[in-house]
């Protein structure tokens, strides 16, 4: 229900902005699930994939329609004249008794019972192309979901790192105020005062850089969702990193079930059918056709009833065609088809090897994440406790500025490592679900 309300609010904002200029409203905030659902409904990339599938479905229907009888109607009416011999007394045109009127009507029912297997092969190719288009549409859908997940995790990481920069700036400003007071009272040297001031300025620059990263990430998310940021105000609710254990799978996805490999297999099958077509044109070709037709001509101004000028005809024909001399074109067509099949086989093998490499790298990343994630959490807890202790000791004059700086940097670095490790693990899990073919589960993806 919350998802539905959020999407309705966004669409209402889009419609209003397109109809008239309204006062600027607060931006709609979307979570990961709402962002994915909007991308599925508005992405131009996915829309193109759906239309491609529809095109392949229409092509398959056209290919299947070739098996059915074809009924064609043709009618011609008008005037014409020529210089044919005429009766000298009555100006009668012997070649066209109804001059100047001409008319014809034909109705034919034709059935190709056999055309050397070309229609059957083309129907099989159209069916394979449709299956490939369905897989391509699913791949585009799942890839879109994957990209939104990745970008949303990057955005959430950027927000988390901004909090680190803000914390860093807050710590330095607090320390700088203390050092400044002590400097004015003569307890701190000017060099210490300048070092703290420089650290504050660098922290401000780091914070500005982190804010810019968030803006760029938000714009990339809007682009994936098909949203024009000039007319629609959308912001995002980032994912908060927590210290709960992330369950990491250990079984690798089946490479043969990945989209890339399955689509490459479809292309191989099409190449095989194209070789079959080329071979059928190389050898003698057999055709079996039947036709029933009705033909009526010159019935206008003929002086005869319409039914007396028409005739019905039929035929059932067996035709054999063979190209005795085509200067090697048919043979080269077969060779071209075989080379194309070989190229598709190489493409399929390359897709298989590349996907295997991706899976191996992914499993290595997940294994590393499962081993390092807990360590990063423990390290963060230790560094946080160490920094708080050294900060108190520095205010008491028990440790040097260098010790405090090292502790502060180690603590902030531990926070950065924890956030980075957390969202990198989520990115890897999204990639795993994509390769597994389950990333669209739970979404209204059709």
C-alpha positions in Angstrom: 0.0 0.0 0.0 2.8 2.4 0.8 4.5 1.6 -2.5 1.2 2.3 -4.4 0.7 5.6 -2.6 4.3 6.7 -3.3 4.0 5.9 -7.0 0.7 7.6 -7.3 2.1 10.7 -5.7 5.1 10.7 -8.1 2.9 10.3 -11.2 0.6 13.1 -10.0 3.6 15.3 -9.7 4.7 14.4 -13.2 1.2 15.1 -14.7 0.8 18.4 -13.0 4.2 19.7 -14.0 3.5 18.8 -17.6 0.1 20.5 -17.8 0.9 23.9 -16.2 3.5 25.6 -14.0 2.5 25.0 -10.4 4.1 26.2 -7.2 7.2 24.1 -6.4 6.1 21.2 -4.1 8.4 19.3 -1.8 10.2 16.4 -3.6 8.7 13.0 -3.4 11.0 10.6 -1.4 11.4 7.1 -2.8 13.0 4.0 -1.2 14.7 1.3 -3.2 11.6 -0.7 -3.9 9.7 2.4 -5.1 12.6 3.5 -7.3 12.8 0.0 -8.9 9.0 -0.1 -9.6 9.0 3.4 -11.1 12.0 2.4 -13.3 10.1 -0.6 -14.6 7.2 1.5 -15.5 9.0 4.5 -17.1 12.4 3.3 -18.4 12.7 4.0 -22.2 15.3 1.1 -22.4 12.8 -1.4 -21.1 10.0 0.0 -23.2 12.1 -0.5 -26.3 12.8 -4.1 -25.3 9.0 -4.7 -24.8 8.3 -3.3 -28.3 11.0 -5.4 -29.8 9.3 -8.5 -28.3 6.0 -7.3 -29.7 7.6 -6.9 -33.1 9.0 -10.5 -33.0 5.6 -11.8 -32.0 4.0 -10.1 -35.1 6.8 -11.5 -37.3 6.1 -15.0 -35.9 2.3 -14.6 -36.7 3.2 -13.5 -40.2 5.4 -16.5 -40.7 2.7 -18.9 -39.5 0.1 -17.2 -41.8 2.2 -18.4 -44.8 0.8 -21.9 -44.1 -2.8 -20.7 -44.6 -4.6 -20.2 -48.0 -4.5 -16.7 -49.4 -7.6 -15.1 -50.8 -7.0 -12.1 -53.1 -9.5 -9.8 -54.8 -8.7 -7.4 -57.6 -11.1 -5.1 -59.5 -10.4 -2.6 -62.2 -12.8 -0.1 -63.8 -12.1 2.8 -66.1 -11.8 4.1 -69.7 -9.1 3.4 -72.3 -8.5 3.8 -76.0 -6.0 2.5 -78.6 -5.4 2.6 -82.4 -6.6 -1.0 -83.0 -8.4 -1.7 -86.3 -12.0 -0.6 -86.3 -15.1 -1.3 -88.4 -15.2 1.4 -91.1 -18.9 1.9 -90.9 -19.7 1.6 -87.2 -16.3 2.6 -85.7 -16.3 -0.8 -83.8 -13.1 -1.8 -82.0 -12.6 -5.5 -82.5 -10.0 -5.9 -79.7 -12.2 -4.1 -77.1 -15.9 -4.3 -77.9 -16.8 -2.3 -74.8 -14.7 0.7 -75.7 -14.1 3.1 -74.1 -15.0 1.2 -71.0 -12.7 -1.4 -69.5 -13.4 -3.6 -66.5 -12.1 -6.7 -64.8 -12.7 -8.6 -61.6 -10.6 -11.5 -60.2 -10.9 -13.5 -57.1 -8.3 -16.2 -56.3 -7.8 -18.7 -53.5 -4.2 -20.0 -53.4 -2.5 -22.5 -51.2 1.2 -23.4 -51.2 1.3 -26.9 -49.9 5.1 -27.2 -50.2 7.8 -24.7 -51.1 10.9 -26.8 -50.6 10.6 -26.3 -46.8 11.3 -22.5 -46.9 8.1 -21.5 -45.2 8.6 -24.1 -42.4 12.2 -23.0 -41.8 11.2 -19.3 -41.8 8.5 -20.1 -39.2 11.0 -21.9 -37.1 13.4 -18.9 -37.3 10.6 -16.5 -36.4 9.8 -18.7 -33.3 13.4 -18.7 -32.2 13.7 -15.0 -32.7 10.6 -14.5 -30.5 12.1 -16.7 -27.8 15.3 -14.7 -28.0 13.4 -11.4 -27.8 11.6 -12.6 -24.7 14.9 -13.5 -23.1 16.3 -10.1 -24.2 13.3 -8.3 -22.6 13.8 -10.2 -19.4 17.5 -9.4 -19.5 16.8 -5.7 -20.0 14.2 -5.8 -17.1 16.6 -7.6 -14.7 19.6 -5.5 -15.8 17.5 -2.3 -15.1 16.6 -3.7 -11.7 20.3 -4.5 -11.1 21.4 -1.0 -12.2 18.9 0.7 -9.9 20.0 -1.5 -7.0 23.7 -0.7 -7.7 23.1 3.0 -8.1 20.8 3.1 -5.0 23.5 1.4 -3.0 26.1 3.8 -4.3 23.8 6.7 -3.3 23.3 5.2 0.1 27.0 4.8 0.5 27.6 8.4 -0.6 25.1 9.6 2.1 26.8 7.4 4.7 30.2 8.8 3.7 28.8 12.3 3.9 27.9 11.5 7.5 31.5 10.5 8.1 32.7 13.8 6.6 30.2 15.7 8.7 31.3 13.9 11.8 34.9 14.6 10.8 34.2 18.3 10.4 32.2 18.4 13.7 35.1 16.8 15.6 37.7 19.1 14.0 35.6 22.2 14.6 35.1 21.2 18.2 38.8 20.6 18.6 39.6 23.8 16.8 37.5 25.9 19.1 39.3 24.4 22.1 42.7 24.9 20.5 41.8 28.5 19.5 40.8 29.3 23.1 44.0 27.7 24.4 46.0 29.6 21.8 44.5 32.9 22.7 45.4 32.1 26.3 48.9 31.2 25.4 48.6 27.4 26.1 49.0 26.3 22.5 51.5 27.3 19.9 50.7 29.0 16.6 51.7 26.0 14.6 49.2 23.8 16.5 46.5 26.5 15.9 47.3 26.6 12.1 47.4 22.8 11.8 43.9 22.5 13.3 42.7 25.4 11.1 44.0 23.6 8.0 42.4 20.4 9.0 39.0 22.1 9.4 39.3 23.7 5.9 40.2 20.3 4.4 37.3 18.7 6.1 35.0 21.3 4.7 36.3 20.6 1.2 35.8 16.9 1.8 32.2 17.5 2.9 31.5 19.6 -0.3 32.9 16.8 -2.4 30.7 14.2 -0.7 27.6 16.4 -1.3 28.5 16.7 -5.0 28.8 12.9 -5.2 25.3 12.5 -3.8 23.9 14.9 -6.3 25.5 13.1 -9.2 24.3 9.7 -7.9 20.7 11.1 -7.5 20.8 12.3 -11.1 22.0 8.9 -12.4 19.1 7.3 -10.5 16.6 9.6 -12.1 18.0 8.8 -15.5 17.6 5.1 -14.9 14.1 5.7 -13.8 13.2 7.7 -16.9 12.5 10.8 -14.8 13.2 14.3 -16.1 14.7 16.2 -13.2 13.7 19.5 -14.8 10.0 18.8 -14.4 9.8 16.3 -11.6 11.2 16.6 -8.1 12.2 13.3 -6.7 14.6 12.5 -3.8 15.5 9.2 -2.3 15.4 7.6 1.2 18.9 6.0 1.6 19.5 2.6 3.1 21.0 2.7 6.5 23.9 0.5 7.2 23.5 -1.8 10.2 25.7 -4.3 11.9 23.6 -7.3 11.4 25.2 -10.3 9.8 24.6 -10.5 6.0 24.0 -14.0 4.7 26.3 -14.7 1.8 25.5 -17.6 -0.7 28.2 -20.2 -1.3 26.8 -22.0 -4.4 27.8 -20.4 -7.7 25.0 -19.6 -10.2 24.6 -22.0 -13.2 26.4 -20.3 -16.1 24.2 -22.1 -18.6 21.1 -20.4 -17.1 22.4 -16.8 -17.4 20.7 -14.5 -19.9 23.9 -13.9 -21.9 24.5 -17.5 -22.5 20.9 -18.4 -23.3 20.5 -15.5 -25.8 23.8 -16.6 -27.5 22.4 -20.1 -27.8 19.3 -18.8 -29.5 21.5 -16.9 -32.1 23.3 -20.2 -32.7 20.1 -21.9 -33.5 19.1 -19.1 -35.9 22.4 -19.6 -37.7 21.8 -23.3 -38.1 18.4 -22.5 -39.7 20.0 -20.0 -42.1 22.4 -22.7 -43.3 19.4 -24.9 -43.9 17.8 -22.2 -46.0 21.0 -21.6 -48.0 21.2 -25.4 -48.7 17.6 -25.5 -49.9 18.4 -22.8 -52.5 21.5 -24.7 -53.6 19.9 -28.0 -54.5 16.8 -28.5 -56.8 13.7 -26.9 -55.3 10.3 -28.6 -55.3 7.0 -26.6 -55.1 3.4 -27.9 -54.8 0.7 -25.3 -55.3 -3.1 -25.2 -55.9 -5.3 -22.3 -57.0 -9.0 -21.7 -57.5 -9.9 -18.5 -59.3 -12.8 -16.5 -60.7 -12.2 -14.0 -63.5 -14.6 -11.7 -65.2 -13.6 -9.0 -67.6 -15.2 -6.4 -69.9 -18.6 -6.7 -68.3 -19.3 -3.0 -68.3 -21.1 -1.8 -71.5 -20.9 -5.4 -72.8 -24.7 -5.8 -73.2 -24.5 -9.2 -71.5 -25.4 -10.3 -68.0 -22.6 -10.2 -65.4 -22.6 -13.9 -64.7 -22.2 -14.8 -68.4 -18.9 -13.0 -68.9 -17.1 -14.7 -66.0 -15.4 -18.0 -65.7 -14.0 -20.2 -62.9 -10.6 -21.9 -63.2 -8.4 -24.1 -61.0 -5.0 -25.7 -61.1 -2.8 -28.0 -59.0 0.8 -27.7 -60.0 4.1 -29.4 -59.2 7.1 -27.2 -60.1 10.8 -28.1 -59.9 13.4 -25.3 -60.1 17.2 -25.7 -60.3 19.7 -23.0 -61.1 22.1 -24.6 -63.6 24.4 -21.6 -63.7 24.6 -18.7 -61.2 28.3 -18.2 -61.2 28.7 -19.8 -57.8 26.3 -17.5 -55.9 24.3 -20.4 -54.3 27.5 -22.1 -53.2 28.9 -18.9 -51.7 25.6 -18.3 -49.9 26.0 -21.7 -48.2 29.6 -20.8 -47.2 28.5 -17.4 -45.9 25.8 -19.0 -43.8 28.3 -21.5 -42.4 30.8 -18.8 -41.6 28.0 -16.8 -39.8 27.2 -19.9 -37.8 30.9 -20.2 -36.9 31.0 -16.6 -35.8 27.9 -17.1 -33.6 29.5 -20.1 -32.1 32.5 -18.0 -31.2 30.2 -15.4 -29.8 28.4 -17.9 -27.7 31.6 -19.4 -26.4 32.9 -15.9 -25.6 29.7 -15.1 -23.7 30.1 -18.4 -21.8 33.7 -17.7 -20.8 33.1 -14.1 -19.9 30.1 -15.1 -17.7 32.2 -17.8 -16.1 34.8 -15.2 -15.3 32.2 -12.8 -13.8 30.8 -15.6 -11.7 34.2 -16.6 -10.4 35.0 -13.0 -9.6 31.6 -12.5 -7.9 32.0 -15.6 -5.7 35.5 -14.4 -4.7 34.1 -11.0 -3.8 31.3 -12.6 -1.8 33.8 -14.9 0.0 36.0 -11.9 0.8 33.0 -9.9 2.0 31.8 -12.7 4.3 35.3 -12.9 5.9 36.0 -9.2 6.2 32.5 -7.8 7.1 32.7 -9.0 10.7 36.2 -7.8 11.0 35.3 -4.3 9.8 32.6 -4.1 12.4 34.9 -5.2 15.2 37.6 -2.7 14.0 35.1 0.1 13.9 34.1 -0.6 17.5 37.7 -0.7 18.7 38.7 2.5 16.8 35.7 4.4 18.1 36.6 3.4 21.7 40.3 4.3 21.1 39.5 7.7 19.6 37.1 8.7 22.4 39.7 7.7 25.0 42.6 9.6 23.3 40.3 12.6 22.8 39.7 12.8 26.6 43.4 12.3 27.2 44.4 15.1 24.7 42.1 17.6 26.5 43.9 16.6 29.7 47.2 17.1 28.1 48.3 13.5 28.4 48.8 12.7 24.7 50.2 14.6 21.8 48.4 16.2 18.8 49.9 13.6 16.5 48.5 10.7 18.6 45.0 12.3 18.5 45.2 12.9 14.8 46.2 9.3 14.1 43.4 8.0 16.3 40.8 10.4 14.7 41.9 9.4 11.2 41.9 5.7 12.1 38.4 6.0 13.5 37.0 7.8 10.5 38.8 5.4 8.2 37.2 2.5 10.0 33.8 4.0 9.5 34.5 4.5 5.9 35.7 0.9 5.5 32.6 -0.4 7.3 30.2 1.6 5.1 32.1 0.7 2.0 32.2 -3.0 2.9 28.6 -3.1 3.7 27.3 -1.6 0.5 29.8 -3.4 -1.7 28.4 -6.6 -0.2 24.9 -5.5 -1.1 26.1 -4.7 -4.7 27.6 -8.2 -5.0 24.4 -9.8 -3.7 22.4 -7.9 -6.3 24.8 -9.1 -9.0 24.4 -12.7 -7.7 20.6 -12.5 -7.8 20.8 -11.1 -11.4 23.0 -14.0 -12.6 20.7 -16.4 -10.7 17.7 -14.9 -12.6 15.8 -14.0 -9.4 16.5 -10.3 -9.0 13.0 -9.4 -10.3 11.2 -11.7 -7.7 8.8 -9.6 -5.7 8.5 -6.8 -8.2 5.6 -6.1 -10.6 8.1 -6.6 -13.5 5.8 -7.5 -16.5 
